[in-house]
Every structure is written in structure tokens, then in C-alpha cells.
Amino acid sequence: MIKQILIVDSSNAKHQFLAKILGQLIKHDYWFWFWGRHNNLSQQFRYNNWPSKTSQGGWIIPQWLMWLQPILWLNRLLKLWSYQQLHNIKTIVCLHWPEQLLLTPLVHWLGWRCLWLQDPSFDYTEVNHWRQRYLRSAEQADLIICLASVSRQQALQFGLPEDKCRVILPGIELSDYLYQDNIFNNLAAVSPAGHQRFTIGTVVDLQYEQRVEMLLQALQTCLSLDPDIQLVLIGAEAERKKINWLVKKMRLDNKVWVISDQASLKKWFNNFDVLVVASKRPQLEEIVTAIGAMANGIIVIGPEDATLTDLSFNNQAAWLIDMSTSEGLTSQLIALQQDPVQRKQLANNAKAVVQKYFLLERLLKDLIAVLQ
């Protein structure tokens, strides 16, 4: 019998990876319905012809409209009840804190099972004080799925119950990220002197706080020590104009390639020596990209005390460093560029970690265990 599950999301996060996982779970007798904001995940549902219902406003209303709260409460309850009656749905997965706050008590009143799926980048301290109080005091989820160990640590510090917080690490299908052909020949992979260029890659999304300028500053310093270094910035087409302006301003035109080819990301992995994660607090999509890079033997450098801790293994498989300034990143890049033996060891460790802990088969097994 197919198990029906309602996915609720009021965020603006990108959820391509989550959509892929839902597609895999459908093969295991699950079916998913979407309710929430018109966002990336709702677009993925429509693209796959999965049922979805969207609204523009999300769940939170302005303070001056609080008098409408009883009406909205009744409206939400009736919508949930209709899903139960029409589609036999009795499990809900809430992806963002507004629906966690507002819908969890309602679904418990209906007798449903409620799961919270926390994006690793979510920070409880960013929720204002009165909403934090309500999140703590509201009837809690049956299970909180944390996609990074740091998420569980934050949830416990916030006051959520320990026995309900479970870590399920992301996992990838290797064929989605391994690519054999080299497509970098036209981008001068070899310097005029005949030396192999040291290539740094990064995936940029200016929707979130990125350290692109800091990364370019690090490249400038590296080039003063060794001219055979180049940087590939992969991002959306809309971001190219701003990045190209910054590259020209810093006179790095011949050392930086700005590529709007994120859909074919795995084609680029075969050409990188290092992948730098430029976000201050990497999101799930960036963590999955880092895992894909590691599967290719690419050394990942990212911010310390953030969401990449599970990949690091005490800096034996990925390097987590202080990235608040360019100096720390510069020294690490130069150290790697000048030490091919260490690069090879880190690459082998990265591949081994992905093979053991971050495969899709393990992720699906863990998710099916909690969804049953």
C-alpha cells in the first residue's frame, strides 16, 4: 500500500536534492503532496507532475493583521482535514520554522504524525524572541530529522528533546557526480610554460551571503607567489554580471572563469584540484555539492564551525578553516598547491569517506526507517 505524505514548505530555499530524494522514495511505495509557498520545491513538484498547492504569502502575517489569526487557524485546520479525508494523509513533514510553529499542534490534534526536516543552515537564534518561545512551548514534532550533526547540537541547545532529534546524513548517487571526460581543454588547463595549472573551483549563489570578494583576494595573493593558478566560479546566469564586474575591478580577467553551467556541475569536477565552499553557513545543496566533489577526489575547503563538520574527519578528508579573512584561505591554497603528496592523500581520504558514509543507498534506508 502506498503511503501518502504531505510536504509543507514556506521557505525560499533551493531543494533540488530533496526533490531527487522524494523521487527515489516514490519508487519505494511513497507518494508526496506539496503545500506551501510558491518556491523552488513547488516548481520541482510541478516539473515532476506531483500534486502541489501553493500560496504567495507563506504562514506569517503582519502584526496589524493578528486579529485574523483565529480565522487563519480554522482555515489551516480545514485544509489539513481535507488532505486526510481526500487522500488518506496522516503524516506531515515540515521544512521551515513557520509551519513547524503553526501546524504541529494542529496535526497532532488531528492525530497525524509530524516530522521536522531541518536544513543544516537553519539557525534558531535568527528566529525572533517571541517566536523562539512559541517553538519551545508548542507541542513538539514526533521526530526532528537533522541533516548535519551541527543541526542536532543546535536543536538540543535550543531546548528541543534529545530523544526526538535524529541525525540522517545526506547521501549521493555516485553516477550523478562522477564524470570522466575533461572539458577544460579550452580554458587553458596548461600554462604557456607547459606546467599544469592549479585549478580552484567554487559554486556561487549570491542569494545567500557569500565570500566571493574574499576568495578573489586570496587568488590575487596566490598569483603573486605562483602564476599557474586559476579560479572557476560556477553560478546562475543572473549572477555573472556582478561577478564579472568584480573580476575586472580586481584585474583578474585572465585568471578567473565565470561559468553559468551549474546544471552540468559534475562535468567540471574532473578539472578541479580544490573546491572552496564560499558560504558562511553552507546549505544542504552546498553540502551535497561538496560530497560530490569529494567523490571525485577533489579537496574541499570550507568554513570551520559550520555545517561541513561531518565531512571533515578532523581535517583528514576536508579542510575546515577560518575564512573570515583571505589570509587563512591563501595559506591553505598555497600549501596544497605546493604539496602534491598531501593533495593525493587528502583526495584518497575524501573518496573513502564518501564511499563509507555518504551514499544514497544508506540515506534512503535511514529515511524509510523513520517514515514507516
SVG drawing of the C-alpha trace seen along z (x, -y; Angstrom):
<svg xmlns="http://www.w3.org/2000/svg" viewBox="-13 -48 71 50">
<polyline fill="none" stroke="black" stroke-width="0.4" points="0.0,0.0 1.3,-3.4 2.0,-5.7 0.8,-9.3 2.9,-12.1 2.3,-15.9 5.4,-18.1 5.0,-21.7 7.5,-24.4 7.2,-28.2 10.9,-28.9 12.8,-30.2 15.5,-27.6 16.6,-25.6 15.6,-22.0 16.8,-20.1 18.5,-17.5 15.4,-17.0 13.3,-16.6 15.6,-13.9 15.3,-12.0 11.5,-12.2 11.7,-10.8 13.7,-7.9 11.3,-7.3 8.4,-7.2 10.0,-4.0 9.6,-2.5 5.8,-3.0 5.6,-6.5 3.7,-9.4 4.1,-13.1 1.9,-16.2 3.2,-19.7 1.5,-22.6 3.2,-26.0 4.9,-29.0 5.5,-29.2 9.2,-28.4 11.9,-26.1 10.4,-22.9 6.9,-23.7 8.5,-24.1 10.2,-20.8 6.8,-19.2 5.2,-20.7 8.1,-19.7 7.6,-16.1 3.8,-16.2 3.5,-15.6 0.4,-17.2 1.1,-20.7 -0.9,-23.6 0.9,-26.9 0.3,-30.4 2.4,-33.5 2.3,-34.7 3.6,-31.8 2.4,-31.4 3.4,-34.5 1.1,-37.5 1.9,-41.2 1.3,-42.2 -1.5,-44.5 -3.4,-41.5 -3.1,-39.4 -6.9,-39.7 -7.3,-37.4 -5.3,-34.6 -8.4,-32.6 -9.8,-32.6 -6.5,-31.5 -6.1,-28.8 -9.5,-27.4 -8.6,-27.6 -5.4,-25.7 -7.2,-23.1 -9.8,-22.5 -7.1,-22.2 -5.3,-19.6 -8.5,-17.8 -9.3,-17.8 -5.9,-16.2 -6.8,-13.5 -10.2,-12.8 -9.5,-13.0 -6.0,-11.5 -5.7,-9.4 -2.7,-11.5 -1.7,-11.1 2.0,-12.1 3.3,-15.6 6.9,-16.8 7.5,-20.5 10.6,-22.0 10.7,-25.5 10.1,-27.0 6.8,-28.9 4.9,-25.7 6.7,-23.9 5.3,-26.5 1.8,-26.9 0.9,-23.4 2.4,-21.0 -0.3,-21.5 -3.0,-21.2 -1.7,-17.9 -1.4,-16.4 -5.0,-17.4 -5.9,-15.5 -3.9,-12.5 -1.3,-12.8 2.4,-12.0 4.6,-15.2 8.2,-15.2 10.5,-18.3 13.2,-18.2 15.9,-20.8 18.1,-22.3 21.7,-22.4 21.9,-26.2 18.9,-26.9 19.8,-28.9 17.3,-29.0 18.8,-32.2 17.8,-34.0 14.1,-33.5 12.9,-36.4 12.5,-36.0 8.7,-35.6 8.7,-33.0 11.5,-31.1 9.4,-30.9 6.4,-29.5 8.7,-27.0 9.9,-25.7 6.4,-25.7 4.4,-24.4 3.6,-20.7 6.7,-19.2 7.3,-17.0 7.3,-13.3 10.8,-13.3 13.2,-16.0 15.4,-14.9 18.8,-16.7 20.8,-16.6 24.0,-17.5 25.4,-16.8 25.6,-20.6 21.9,-20.8 21.2,-18.3 23.6,-20.2 21.8,-23.4 18.4,-21.9 19.4,-20.4 20.9,-23.8 17.6,-25.4 15.8,-23.1 14.2,-20.5 14.0,-17.0 17.1,-14.8 15.2,-11.6 13.4,-13.2 16.4,-14.7 18.0,-12.2 20.9,-12.8 20.5,-11.4 23.4,-12.5 23.0,-13.2 24.0,-10.6 24.6,-10.8 24.3,-8.5 27.9,-8.4 26.8,-8.3 25.3,-11.8 28.7,-13.3 31.4,-11.2 32.4,-12.3 35.3,-11.0 35.7,-13.4 37.9,-16.5 36.0,-19.6 38.6,-22.1 41.0,-22.0 39.6,-25.2 40.2,-27.0 44.0,-26.8 44.5,-24.0 48.2,-24.1 50.2,-27.3 52.3,-28.7 55.4,-27.4 54.0,-23.9 53.1,-23.5 49.7,-22.1 47.6,-24.9 46.3,-24.5 42.6,-25.0 40.3,-26.2 36.5,-25.8 33.6,-27.2 29.8,-27.3 28.3,-30.7 24.8,-31.7 24.5,-35.4 21.0,-34.9 22.9,-33.9 25.8,-35.5 29.0,-34.6 32.6,-35.4 33.3,-35.9 35.4,-39.1 37.5,-37.4 38.1,-34.4 39.3,-36.7 41.6,-38.5 43.0,-35.1 43.6,-34.4 45.4,-37.7 47.8,-36.8 48.3,-33.3 49.1,-34.6 51.9,-36.8 53.6,-33.6 52.7,-31.4 51.1,-32.5 49.9,-29.0 46.7,-29.2 43.2,-29.9 39.7,-30.1 36.4,-28.8 33.3,-30.4 30.1,-28.5 26.8,-30.2 23.4,-31.2 23.4,-33.4 21.8,-36.3 25.0,-36.4 27.5,-36.6 27.3,-40.4 28.0,-41.3 30.8,-38.8 32.4,-39.8 32.4,-43.4 34.2,-42.4 36.7,-40.3 37.6,-43.1 37.8,-45.6 40.5,-43.3 42.2,-42.8 41.8,-39.0 40.3,-38.7 42.7,-36.0 42.8,-34.0 39.1,-33.7 36.4,-31.9 32.8,-32.7 30.6,-29.8 26.8,-29.6 26.8,-25.8 25.7,-24.6 23.3,-22.1 26.3,-20.3 28.4,-20.6 29.8,-17.1 31.4,-17.8 33.6,-20.4 34.7,-18.3 37.2,-16.4 39.1,-19.7 39.3,-21.0 42.1,-20.5 40.2,-22.2 36.6,-23.1 36.1,-26.2 32.7,-26.5 32.3,-30.2 29.1,-30.5 29.4,-31.5 26.9,-28.8 26.6,-26.2 23.1,-25.0 22.1,-21.4 22.6,-21.9 26.2,-23.1 26.9,-20.2 25.8,-17.8 28.0,-19.6 30.9,-19.2 30.2,-15.5 30.1,-15.1 33.4,-16.9 35.0,-14.6 33.7,-11.6 35.9,-12.8 38.9,-13.1 38.7,-16.9 39.9,-18.6 37.1,-20.6 37.9,-23.7 35.1,-25.3 34.4,-27.5 35.0,-26.0 32.3,-25.8 29.7,-25.4 27.7,-22.6 30.5,-20.8 31.9,-19.2 30.6,-15.8 32.8,-15.7 36.0,-16.8 37.1,-14.0 39.5,-16.3 40.7,-17.8 41.8,-14.4 39.1,-14.3 38.1,-18.0 39.8,-21.2 37.7,-23.5 39.4,-26.8 38.9,-30.3 37.6,-32.1 36.7,-35.4 39.7,-36.9 41.6,-36.0 44.9,-35.3 43.9,-31.9 42.5,-30.7 45.5,-31.9 48.0,-30.0 45.9,-26.8 45.7,-27.1 49.4,-27.7 50.2,-24.8 48.1,-22.4 49.4,-23.8 53.0,-23.1 52.4,-19.7 51.1,-17.1 51.7,-14.3 49.4,-15.8 46.8,-16.5 46.9,-12.9 46.4,-11.7 43.5,-14.1 41.9,-13.1 42.1,-9.4 40.6,-10.1 37.8,-12.1 36.8,-9.3 36.9,-6.7 34.7,-8.9 32.1,-9.3 32.1,-5.6 31.6,-4.7 29.2,-7.3 27.6,-9.4 26.0,-7.1 22.3,-7.4 21.5,-3.8 22.3,-4.4 20.3,-7.7 17.2,-6.0 17.5,-3.2 17.6,-5.6 14.7,-7.7 12.5,-4.7 13.1,-3.6 11.8,-6.9 8.9,-7.3 7.4,-3.9"/>
</svg>
